[in-house]
Amino acid sequence: MNNFLAFLLVITMCYGLNEACKSSRIVISNGIWEGIPLEIHCYSWGRETRDWGTQTIPYNRSVSFEFVAVLNRKKKNKICM
């Protein structure tokens, strides 16, 4: 019985920790007009501001970003990776 309870505790902890830092994905596609590139500027905000620079997306291409964002009790954005 103790092994079963320990197993349930481990499963519950893994599920809870996984949900706390669930990843999100943003996909940006360029379908504006043929021959016109799309330029995007990426940065993060919060306690540590970081400039990720600009990227140019050619026509009919897409770029995806995956990140984990957590809003803590003090209302500051944090990266959880």
N, CA, C and O atoms as a GROMACS GRO file, in nm:
protein
  324
    1MET      N    1   0.082  -0.120   0.000
    1MET     CA    2   0.000   0.000   0.000
    1MET      C    3   0.086   0.126   0.000
    1MET      O    4   0.054   0.225  -0.065
    2ASN      N    5   0.200   0.121   0.075
    2ASN     CA    6   0.288   0.237   0.080
    2ASN      C    7   0.350   0.266  -0.057
    2ASN      O    8   0.368   0.382  -0.094
    3ASN      N    9   0.383   0.160  -0.132
    3ASN     CA   10   0.438   0.180  -0.266
    3ASN      C   11   0.337   0.245  -0.358
    3ASN      O   12   0.371   0.331  -0.439
    4PHE      N   13   0.212   0.205  -0.345
    4PHE     CA   14   0.107   0.263  -0.428
    4PHE      C   15   0.088   0.411  -0.396
    4PHE      O   16   0.074   0.492  -0.487
    5LEU      N   17   0.090   0.447  -0.268
    5LEU     CA   18   0.076   0.588  -0.229
    5LEU      C   19   0.196   0.670  -0.276
    5LEU      O   20   0.179   0.784  -0.320
    6ALA      N   21   0.315   0.613  -0.268
    6ALA     CA   22   0.434   0.683  -0.318
    6ALA      C   23   0.424   0.703  -0.469
    6ALA      O   24   0.459   0.809  -0.521
    7PHE      N   25   0.375   0.601  -0.539
    7PHE     CA   26   0.357   0.612  -0.684
    7PHE      C   27   0.257   0.723  -0.718
    7PHE      O   28   0.283   0.804  -0.807
    8LEU      N   29   0.145   0.728  -0.648
    8LEU     CA   30   0.046   0.833  -0.671
    8LEU      C   31   0.104   0.971  -0.641
    8LEU      O   32   0.075   1.066  -0.713
    9LEU      N   33   0.183   0.982  -0.537
    9LEU     CA   34   0.245   1.110  -0.503
    9LEU      C   35   0.340   1.157  -0.613
    9LEU      O   36   0.339   1.274  -0.650
   10VAL      N   37   0.420   1.067  -0.665
   10VAL     CA   38   0.514   1.102  -0.772
   10VAL      C   39   0.439   1.143  -0.899
   10VAL      O   40   0.475   1.242  -0.962
   11ILE      N   41   0.337   1.069  -0.936
   11ILE     CA   42   0.258   1.102  -1.055
   11ILE      C   43   0.191   1.238  -1.038
   11ILE      O   44   0.191   1.318  -1.131
   12THR      N   45   0.136   1.264  -0.921
   12THR     CA   46   0.070   1.392  -0.895
   12THR      C   47   0.169   1.507  -0.902
   12THR      O   48   0.138   1.612  -0.957
   13MET      N   49   0.287   1.488  -0.846
   13MET     CA   50   0.388   1.593  -0.849
   13MET      C   51   0.434   1.620  -0.992
   13MET      O   52   0.450   1.736  -1.030
   14CYS      N   53   0.455   1.517  -1.070
   14CYS     CA   54   0.498   1.535  -1.209
   14CYS      C   55   0.391   1.607  -1.290
   14CYS      O   56   0.422   1.696  -1.369
   15TYR      N   57   0.268   1.570  -1.272
   15TYR     CA   58   0.160   1.635  -1.344
   15TYR      C   59   0.148   1.781  -1.302
   15TYR      O   60   0.132   1.868  -1.387
   16GLY      N   61   0.155   1.808  -1.173
   16GLY     CA   62   0.144   1.945  -1.124
   16GLY      C   63   0.258   2.033  -1.170
   16GLY      O   64   0.235   2.148  -1.208
   17LEU      N   65   0.379   1.982  -1.168
   17LEU     CA   66   0.493   2.061  -1.214
   17LEU      C   67   0.489   2.082  -1.364
   17LEU      O   68   0.532   2.188  -1.412
   18ASN      N   69   0.440   1.987  -1.438
   18ASN     CA   70   0.430   2.001  -1.582
   18ASN      C   71   0.327   2.107  -1.618
   18ASN      O   72   0.350   2.186  -1.710
   19GLU      N   73   0.216   2.111  -1.551
   19GLU     CA   74   0.113   2.210  -1.579
   19GLU      C   75   0.155   2.350  -1.536
   19GLU      O   76   0.109   2.448  -1.594
   20ALA      N   77   0.240   2.360  -1.436
   20ALA     CA   78   0.282   2.491  -1.388
   20ALA      C   79   0.367   2.563  -1.491
   20ALA      O   80   0.364   2.686  -1.498
   21CYS      N   81   0.439   2.490  -1.571
   21CYS     CA   82   0.528   2.551  -1.670
   21CYS      C   83   0.495   2.500  -1.810
   21CYS      O   84   0.584   2.458  -1.883
   22LYS      N   85   0.370   2.504  -1.845
   22LYS     CA   86   0.328   2.455  -1.975
   22LYS      C   87   0.381   2.548  -2.084
   22LYS      O   88   0.374   2.670  -2.071
   23SER      N   89   0.432   2.491  -2.191
   23SER     CA   90   0.491   2.573  -2.296
   23SER      C   91   0.384   2.621  -2.394
   23SER      O   92   0.282   2.556  -2.415
   24SER      N   93   0.412   2.736  -2.451
   24SER     CA   94   0.325   2.796  -2.551
   24SER      C   95   0.403   2.810  -2.681
   24SER      O   96   0.526   2.821  -2.680
   25ARG      N   97   0.332   2.810  -2.791
   25ARG     CA   98   0.398   2.825  -2.921
   25ARG      C   99   0.325   2.932  -3.002
   25ARG      O  100   0.202   2.935  -3.009
   26ILE      N  101   0.404   3.019  -3.062
   26ILE     CA  102   0.352   3.122  -3.151
   26ILE      C  103   0.408   3.095  -3.290
   26ILE      O  104   0.528   3.077  -3.306
   27VAL      N  105   0.321   3.091  -3.389
   27VAL     CA  106   0.363   3.071  -3.528
   27VAL      C  107   0.324   3.196  -3.606
   27VAL      O  108   0.208   3.237  -3.608
   28ILE      N  109   0.424   3.257  -3.670
   28ILE     CA  110   0.402   3.377  -3.751
   28ILE      C  111   0.429   3.341  -3.896
   28ILE      O  112   0.538   3.295  -3.930
   29SER      N  113   0.329   3.362  -3.982
   29SER     CA  114   0.342   3.329  -4.125
   29SER      C  115   0.336   3.457  -4.207
   29SER      O  116   0.262   3.549  -4.174
   30ASN      N  117   0.415   3.461  -4.314
   30ASN     CA  118   0.415   3.577  -4.403
   30ASN      C  119   0.334   3.543  -4.527
   30ASN      O  120   0.378   3.464  -4.612
   31GLY      N  121   0.217   3.602  -4.537
   31GLY     CA  122   0.134   3.587  -4.655
   31GLY      C  123   0.088   3.722  -4.705
   31GLY      O  124  -0.019   3.734  -4.764
   32ILE      N  125   0.169   3.825  -4.680
   32ILE     CA  126   0.130   3.963  -4.713
   32ILE      C  127   0.117   3.981  -4.864
   32ILE      O  128   0.008   4.008  -4.914
   33TRP      N  129   0.227   3.966  -4.934
   33TRP     CA  130   0.229   3.983  -5.078
   33TRP      C  131   0.358   3.922  -5.129
   33TRP      O  132   0.460   3.929  -5.060
   34GLU      N  133   0.356   3.864  -5.245
   34GLU     CA  134   0.477   3.801  -5.298
   34GLU      C  135   0.587   3.905  -5.318
   34GLU      O  136   0.565   4.010  -5.378
   35GLY      N  137   0.705   3.874  -5.268
   35GLY     CA  138   0.819   3.964  -5.282
   35GLY      C  139   0.834   4.063  -5.168
   35GLY      O  140   0.933   4.136  -5.164
   36ILE      N  141   0.738   4.069  -5.076
   36ILE     CA  142   0.747   4.162  -4.962
   36ILE      C  143   0.781   4.081  -4.837
   36ILE      O  144   0.699   4.001  -4.791
   37PRO      N  145   0.902   4.102  -4.782
   37PRO     CA  146   0.938   4.029  -4.659
   37PRO      C  147   0.871   4.091  -4.537
   37PRO      O  148   0.841   4.210  -4.534
   38LEU      N  149   0.848   4.009  -4.437
   38LEU     CA  150   0.789   4.054  -4.310
   38LEU      C  151   0.901   4.060  -4.207
   38LEU      O  152   0.972   3.962  -4.187
   39GLU      N  153   0.916   4.175  -4.142
   39GLU     CA  154   1.019   4.191  -4.040
   39GLU      C  155   0.954   4.200  -3.903
   39GLU      O  156   0.862   4.279  -3.882
   40ILE      N  157   1.001   4.117  -3.809
   40ILE     CA  158   0.947   4.118  -3.673
   40ILE      C  159   1.060   4.147  -3.575
   40ILE      O  160   1.176   4.115  -3.601
   41HIS      N  161   1.025   4.208  -3.463
   41HIS     CA  162   1.122   4.240  -3.358
   41HIS      C  163   1.074   4.171  -3.230
   41HIS      O  164   0.962   4.194  -3.186
   42CYS      N  165   1.159   4.088  -3.173
   42CYS     CA  166   1.122   4.010  -3.054
   42CYS      C  167   1.200   4.056  -2.933
   42CYS      O  168   1.320   4.081  -2.940
   43TYR      N  169   1.129   4.067  -2.820
   43TYR     CA  170   1.194   4.099  -2.693
   43TYR      C  171   1.109   4.046  -2.580
   43TYR      O  172   0.990   4.019  -2.597
   44SER      N  173   1.170   4.032  -2.463
   44SER     CA  174   1.097   3.990  -2.344
   44SER      C  175   1.092   4.107  -2.247
   44SER      O  176   1.170   4.202  -2.259
   45TRP      N  177   1.000   4.100  -2.152
   45TRP     CA  178   0.988   4.207  -2.054
   45TRP      C  179   0.975   4.147  -1.915
   45TRP      O  180   0.959   4.026  -1.900
   46GLY      N  181   0.980   4.231  -1.815
   46GLY     CA  182   0.971   4.185  -1.677
   46GLY      C  183   1.093   4.231  -1.601
   46GLY      O  184   1.148   4.338  -1.626
   47ARG      N  185   1.136   4.149  -1.507
   47ARG     CA  186   1.253   4.184  -1.426
   47ARG      C  187   1.377   4.195  -1.515
   47ARG      O  188   1.455   4.290  -1.501
   48GLU      N  189   1.397   4.100  -1.605
   48GLU     CA  190   1.511   4.101  -1.695
   48GLU      C  191   1.461   4.121  -1.837
   48GLU      O  192   1.404   4.030  -1.897
   49THR      N  193   1.482   4.240  -1.891
   49THR     CA  194   1.442   4.268  -2.028
   49THR      C  195   1.552   4.220  -2.121
   49THR      O  196   1.670   4.252  -2.101
   50ARG      N  197   1.515   4.146  -2.223
   50ARG     CA  198   1.613   4.094  -2.318
   50ARG      C  199   1.564   4.120  -2.458
   50ARG      O  200   1.449   4.091  -2.492
   51ASP      N  201   1.652   4.175  -2.540
   51ASP     CA  202   1.621   4.203  -2.680
   51ASP      C  203   1.669   4.086  -2.765
   51ASP      O  204   1.788   4.057  -2.769
   52TRP      N  205   1.576   4.019  -2.831
   52TRP     CA  206   1.610   3.903  -2.914
   52TRP      C  207   1.642   3.944  -3.057
   52TRP      O  208   1.680   3.860  -3.138
   53GLY      N  209   1.628   4.073  -3.090
   53GLY     CA  210   1.663   4.122  -3.223
   53GLY      C  211   1.548   4.111  -3.322
   53GLY      O  212   1.435   4.080  -3.286
   54THR      N  213   1.581   4.138  -3.447
   54THR     CA  214   1.481   4.133  -3.553
   54THR      C  215   1.504   4.010  -3.641
   54THR      O  216   1.616   3.959  -3.651
   55GLN      N  217   1.398   3.966  -3.702
   55GLN     CA  218   1.403   3.855  -3.797
   55GLN      C  219   1.322   3.892  -3.918
   55GLN      O  220   1.217   3.955  -3.907
   56THR      N  221   1.371   3.854  -4.034
   56THR     CA  222   1.299   3.877  -4.159
   56THR      C  223   1.243   3.744  -4.207
   56THR      O  224   1.315   3.645  -4.221
   57ILE      N  225   1.112   3.743  -4.231
   57ILE     CA  226   1.044   3.622  -4.277
   57ILE      C  227   1.011   3.640  -4.425
   57ILE      O  228   0.934   3.730  -4.460
   58PRO      N  229   1.067   3.557  -4.513
   58PRO     CA  230   1.036   3.567  -4.655
   58PRO      C  231   0.889   3.531  -4.683
   58PRO      O  232   0.821   3.474  -4.598
   59TYR      N  233   0.844   3.567  -4.803
   59TYR     CA  234   0.706   3.539  -4.842
   59TYR      C  235   0.679   3.389  -4.841
   59TYR      O  236   0.763   3.309  -4.884
   60ASN      N  237   0.563   3.352  -4.793
   60ASN     CA  238   0.513   3.215  -4.790
   60ASN      C  239   0.595   3.124  -4.698
   60ASN      O  240   0.598   3.002  -4.718
   61ARG      N  241   0.660   3.181  -4.598
   61ARG     CA  242   0.734   3.106  -4.497
   61ARG      C  243   0.677   3.138  -4.360
   61ARG      O  244   0.601   3.234  -4.345
   62SER      N  245   0.712   3.059  -4.261
   62SER     CA  246   0.666   3.084  -4.125
   62SER      C  247   0.780   3.060  -4.027
   62SER      O  248   0.874   2.986  -4.055
   63VAL      N  249   0.768   3.124  -3.911
   63VAL     CA  250   0.865   3.111  -3.803
   63VAL      C  251   0.785   3.079  -3.678
   63VAL      O  252   0.678   3.136  -3.656
   64SER      N  253   0.835   2.987  -3.595
   64SER     CA  254   0.765   2.954  -3.471
   64SER      C  255   0.856   2.979  -3.352
   64SER      O  256   0.978   2.960  -3.359
   65PHE      N  257   0.795   3.022  -3.242
   65PHE     CA  258   0.864   3.047  -3.117
   65PHE      C  259   0.796   2.965  -3.009
   65PHE      O  260   0.673   2.964  -3.000
   66GLU      N  261   0.874   2.898  -2.928
   66GLU     CA  262   0.820   2.823  -2.815
   66GLU      C  263   0.878   2.880  -2.688
   66GLU      O  264   0.998   2.902  -2.677
   67PHE      N  265   0.791   2.905  -2.590
   67PHE     CA  266   0.835   2.966  -2.466
   67PHE      C  267   0.747   2.922  -2.352
   67PHE      O  268   0.639   2.865  -2.373
   68VAL      N  269   0.794   2.948  -2.230
   68VAL     CA  270   0.718   2.920  -2.109
   68VAL      C  271   0.713   3.048  -2.029
   68VAL      O  272   0.817   3.102  -1.992
   69ALA      N  273   0.595   3.097  -2.003
   69ALA     CA  274   0.578   3.221  -1.928
   69ALA      C  275   0.498   3.192  -1.802
   69ALA      O  276   0.396   3.123  -1.807
   70VAL      N  277   0.544   3.245  -1.691
   70VAL     CA  278   0.476   3.226  -1.563
   70VAL      C  279   0.455   3.362  -1.501
   70VAL      O  280   0.547   3.445  -1.498
   71LEU      N  281   0.337   3.386  -1.451
   71LEU     CA  282   0.305   3.510  -1.381
   71LEU      C  283   0.301   3.478  -1.233
   71LEU      O  284   0.212   3.407  -1.187
   72ASN      N  285   0.400   3.529  -1.157
   72ASN     CA  286   0.404   3.494  -1.015
   72ASN      C  287   0.314   3.587  -0.933
   72ASN      O  288   0.244   3.671  -0.989
   73ARG      N  289   0.315   3.571  -0.805
   73ARG     CA  290   0.223   3.644  -0.717
   73ARG      C  291   0.250   3.793  -0.713
   73ARG      O  292   0.161   3.870  -0.678
   74LYS      N  293   0.371   3.836  -0.749
   74LYS     CA  294   0.405   3.979  -0.747
   74LYS      C  295   0.379   4.046  -0.881
   74LYS      O  296   0.418   4.161  -0.900
   75LYS      N  297   0.313   3.978  -0.972
   75LYS     CA  298   0.275   4.030  -1.103
   75LYS      C  299   0.396   4.064  -1.190
   75LYS      O  300   0.396   4.165  -1.260
   76LYS      N  301   0.498   3.980  -1.186
   76LYS     CA  302   0.614   3.998  -1.273
   76LYS      C  303   0.621   3.878  -1.366
   76LYS      O  304   0.596   3.765  -1.324
   77ASN      N  305   0.655   3.901  -1.490
   77ASN     CA  306   0.667   3.792  -1.586
   77ASN      C  307   0.803   3.725  -1.571
   77ASN      O  308   0.905   3.792  -1.556
   78LYS      N  309   0.803   3.594  -1.574
   78LYS     CA  310   0.927   3.517  -1.562
   78LYS      C  311   0.930   3.409  -1.667
   78LYS      O  312   0.826   3.354  -1.706
   79ILE      N  313   1.048   3.379  -1.713
   79ILE     CA  314   1.068   3.265  -1.801
   79ILE      C  315   1.101   3.145  -1.714
   79ILE      O  316   1.182   3.157  -1.621
   80CYS      N  317   1.041   3.034  -1.741
   80CYS     CA  318   1.049   2.918  -1.652
   80CYS      C  319   1.133   2.806  -1.712
   80CYS      O  320   1.115   2.690  -1.673
   81MET      N  321   1.222   2.834  -1.805
   81MET     CA  322   1.302   2.727  -1.868
   81MET      C  323   1.428   2.705  -1.791
   81MET      O  324   1.508   2.619  -1.828
   0.00000   0.00000   0.00000
